[in-house]
Amino acid sequence: MKKLTVGQKRIISEMLSNIAVAWFVAGAITPIFSSNLVVIGFVANLVISLTMTLIFSLGALEMSKGIKS
């Protein structure tokens, strides 16, 4: 398998970071502005979104490991 170049690693890392931000916004911030705020649903959305944010953030950090600025 061919190794990724530094540029490719940066792009993938940036994409994973953007996905992490999107998960956080969609799951943690958006329900606050919803008119149908149910505590159980809010907590479930918060837990799922924070878990997915953590997964994608760790993926982005792992991908960017070894990239020198």
C-alpha positions as CSV (number, residue, x, y, z in Angstrom):
1,M,0.0,0.0,0.0
2,K,1.3,3.4,-0.9
3,K,2.0,5.8,1.9
4,L,0.2,9.2,2.0
5,T,2.1,12.3,1.3
6,V,2.3,15.2,3.8
7,G,-0.3,17.2,1.8
8,Q,-2.7,14.3,1.7
9,K,-2.4,13.8,5.5
10,R,-3.1,17.4,6.0
11,I,-6.2,17.3,3.9
12,I,-7.5,14.2,5.6
13,S,-6.8,15.6,9.0
14,E,-8.6,18.8,8.1
15,M,-11.6,16.9,6.8
16,L,-11.8,14.8,10.0
17,S,-11.6,18.0,12.1
18,N,-14.5,19.5,10.2
19,I,-16.5,16.4,10.7
20,A,-15.8,16.5,14.4
21,V,-17.0,20.1,14.5
22,A,-20.1,19.2,12.5
23,W,-21.0,16.4,15.0
24,F,-20.6,18.7,17.9
25,V,-22.8,21.5,16.4
26,A,-25.5,19.1,15.2
27,G,-25.7,17.1,18.4
28,A,-24.8,19.4,21.2
29,I,-25.6,23.0,20.2
30,T,-28.6,22.6,17.8
31,P,-30.9,20.9,20.3
32,I,-30.6,23.9,22.6
33,F,-32.5,26.0,20.1
34,S,-35.1,23.3,19.4
35,S,-38.6,24.0,20.5
36,N,-39.1,20.3,21.5
37,L,-36.5,20.0,24.2
38,V,-36.8,16.7,26.0
39,V,-34.2,16.1,28.7
40,I,-33.6,12.4,27.8
41,G,-33.3,13.2,24.1
42,F,-31.0,16.1,24.8
43,V,-28.7,14.0,27.0
44,A,-28.7,11.2,24.4
45,N,-27.8,13.7,21.7
46,L,-25.1,15.2,23.8
47,V,-23.5,11.9,24.7
48,I,-23.6,10.7,21.1
49,S,-22.3,13.9,19.6
50,L,-19.5,14.2,22.1
51,T,-18.5,10.6,21.5
52,M,-18.4,11.1,17.7
53,T,-16.6,14.4,18.1
54,L,-13.9,12.7,20.2
55,I,-13.6,9.9,17.7
56,F,-13.1,12.2,14.7
57,S,-10.8,14.5,16.7
58,L,-8.6,11.7,17.7
59,G,-8.6,10.5,14.1
60,A,-7.5,13.9,12.9
61,L,-4.8,14.1,15.6
62,E,-3.5,10.6,14.6
63,M,-3.5,11.5,10.9
64,S,-1.6,14.7,11.6
65,K,1.0,13.0,13.7
66,G,4.5,13.5,12.2
67,I,3.5,16.5,10.0
68,K,5.9,19.3,10.5
69,S,4.6,22.9,10.1
